[in-house]
Amino acid sequence: MIKIKHSLESIFLYRKKFFKVILYEIFYRYKYSKDNHFYKPPDTYPAPYYFIYKISKFIKKKKINGTVDLGCGSGRLTNFLSDQTKSKIYGYEIDDETYQVAIKNKNNHVTIINKNIVDINFESLETECFIFNGPLYKSEHRSDFEKLINKIHESKKKLLKKYYIIGINLDEDKRHKAEDRNYIFSTANLSKVVEAGPNKKIKFFEYNPNNF
């Protein structure tokens, strides 16, 4: 019954792109079924391969040299991006058990760090792209999320090139008005949105350091 309920919920949440989501899951799970680097224990907030594929296309199009997944879980996204792009991939995971899984199964070109993302020294990271998942945008984490975004901006002020923040399902928390949810990204150019359902979407924010 639990699996049936979960399946029905997934159909509803991803209803706008449901068939594409299913096709990408089937294709890439089969493709990587014999590759230990793509072993996937259940993540709490997994991103579907359809979303991950769209992110990889964006990274390739923008020729992004360094990408960091802030809250990488078991490495579903980091491994895929390493496999599909030329970008240097970093993943941060605070949970020790999940970190051990990510380390065990990571792609050779992925760097996984066991650290709280609010403690990252972004100035030491040679990255132009930062990826977040919805839970970081919830009310209970909002203060830390704001600090994190500000640290990223501060670290990129001296750069002469653009940088990017990719939010997966950042509209998940509906307890705030739209303007309250989006003010954190008010200085960004929303360059792309991929939507699979009302609460299931990716937003691609582009920043020009000269605006800060």
N, C-alpha and C positions, 0 to 999 in steps of 0.2 A: 504493500500500500504506500509506503514511504517513497519508493522509486517512482511509482505511478504519479503520486502527488507532485514530486519534483519535476517529472517530465512535463506534466500539464502546466506547472508554473513557468517552466522554461519556454514552452510554446507561447504562452501569453506574453511574457516579458520581451521575447525576441520576435514577436509576431510580424513586424514589418519586413524583416529579412530572414524569417525563420528557415526557409528552404536553403538559402545560401549558408546560413550558420551551420545547418546540419551537414550540407555537402562538404564544407571546409573541414568540419570535425572528422567526418568519415575519411576524407582523402588524406589529411595530415596524420591522423592516428594510425592509419594503415601504412603510410610512408615511413613513419618513424617507429613502427611496432617492434622492430628488431634492433633498434639503436638504444643502448642503455642511457645515452645522454638525453633521451627524451622520455624516460620513465616518469610517469605522472601519478603520484599518489594524490588523493583528493585535496585540492586547495580549498581554503575557506571562501575565497573570492576569485575564482579562476576567470581569466579573460578568454572568450572563445577564439579559436584559430582565425575566424573571419575578421575579428578586430585586430588580432596580432598581424595578420597578413597586410591589412590596410596600414598599420603602423610601419611595417617593414618597407612598403612602397613609398611612404612619405620620407623615411630616412634615406632611401636611395635617391629619391628625386631631389632632395635638398642637399645631398652629398655630405651628410653629417658624419664627422669623424669619430665622435665619442658620444655614447648614450648611457644613461644610468637609469636603472629601474629601482625606484625607491619603495621597497616592500616587495621583493621579488618572489616570495614564497618558495616553492620547490624548483623554480627555474624554467617554467613553461615558456614564458616570454623571452627571457634572456637567451636561452638556447636557440630558440627559433630565430631571433634577430641576428645572433652570431652566425647561424647557418645561412641566412638569406641576405645579409648585408655585409659591407666591408667596414662597418662602424666598429670601434672598440667598445665592448659591452661590459658594464659593471652592474652588479646587483647587490643591494643591501637588504639584509633580513635580520631582525632583532630576535626572533624566536629561535632558541638553540636547537631544538629538535628539527624544525623545518630547515634551518641553516645546514645541518648535517646531511639532510636529504639532498639539498641543492648542491652542496660540495661533492657529494658522492656521484651525482649524475650530471654534473655540469660539462658543457662543451669545453674543449681544451683552450679555446680563445675567449672564455668568459672568466671574469674576476668576480668572486662572491665574497662579501665582507659581512661578518657578524657584528653589527653595530646599530645603535639607535640612529635613525636618520636625522634627528634634530641635532646630533653631535657631529655631523659631517663637516669637514673643512672643504667647502666647495672650491676654494681658490686653488687647492692642490689637485683638483680633478680637471683633466683636459677633456671636458665634455661640453657639448652644445645643446644636448637634448635631455630632458628630465621627464620621466614617466611616473604618473601617480594613478592609484586606483581609488574608487569611490569611498571606501571606508575612511580614508584620510580626510575627507571633506565633510564628515559628519560633525554634528554639533559638539560632541564630546572631545573631538580632536581639533576643533577649529583653531584654537589659540596656537597650538604647536604647528598647525598647517600654515598659518600666517607667518610665523617666525621662519619657517622653512623657506617659503617663497621669497621672503625678504632677504634671507641669507643668499639665495641664488642670485637675486638681483644685485646685491652688493658685490658678489664675487665676479660678476660679469660687466661691471661698470667700465672697466679699463679695456675691454675688448672692442675691436673695431668691426666685428661681424655679428650677425644676428644669432640668437639662440631660441630654443623652443621648449615649451612645456606641453606635454600631451596628457590630457585627463581622461581616464576611462570611467564612465558612469559617474561624473562629478555632480550630476543633478539628482542623485539618489535620495538625498535628504530633503523632503518637501516641507519641513517645519519652518523653513525660512522663505520669505518672499524672493522672487527671482532676482530683484536688484540687490538683495542682501547676499544671495548666494554667489553672485557674479562680480561683486565689487573688487575682489582680490585680483581679478584679471582685467581690471578696467583700463590698464595702460597697454594691454596687448592687442594685437591684431588677430582676430579669430579667423584664421586662414582656411580652415576646413572642419566640417562636421560629418561624421558617419553615424547614421542613426538606424538602430534595429528595433527600437521600441521607445515609448515615452521616457522611460528611465534607463534605457540601455543605449548609450551612444559614446562616441569618442569625440573630444574637442581638441583641435590642434591650435595652440596659441603661439604666435610669433612675436618676438620682442626685438626691438632695435635699441641697443645700449645707449644711443644718443638721446633717448627719450627720458633718461633718468638723471 
